[in-house]
Amino acid sequence: MADTRGVLILLVDDDVTGRSVRKLVLEANGHIVLATGEARPALRALTQEPVSPVILDYFLDGIMGTELARQMRLAKPNVPILLLSASADKPEGTEHVDAFLSKLEPTGVIEDKIAELLRRQSAGLKTQNAETRKDHEKQRPVPRVNRTQVPHKAAG
């Protein structure tokens, strides 16, 4: 397992027990953890603190983790985002996260994923879903303007 001690992690999970346990485990592994259960404080921490990476729960109170990840991408595009879910199945809308893991994974797997994301970030490499994000953006239809249909004001 790579050494990621001292890394400032933003942990977002609205389940108090899950967040507390995960925070304790991450801190026991030498991380500094900012933990919150709400989207607004998470976005504020992301923009005001040197966090890297972000660990998000998929099901949050009032917002899905994937939507919060999208908002975080707009604020800080290069911060790695790891999405966790109680489900083993990868949810829809993960094009804005860099990795997905089930909460059922052992601590070592989560630590390895954190190390991988940080390695890729420090090497300037695109994370796994960076290409997916590009492909997703390419698939959006680009509106075409037909100049002959644009009404012109009469001079006068």
Secondary structure, DSSP 8 states (H G I E B T S, - for coil): ----TT-EEEEE-S-HHHHHHHHHHHHHTT-EEEEESSHHHHHHHHHHS----EEEESEETTEEHHHHHHHHHHH-TTS-EEEEESSSS--S-GGG-SEEEETTS-HHHHHHHHHHHHHHHHTT---TTHHHHHHHHHHS------GGGS------
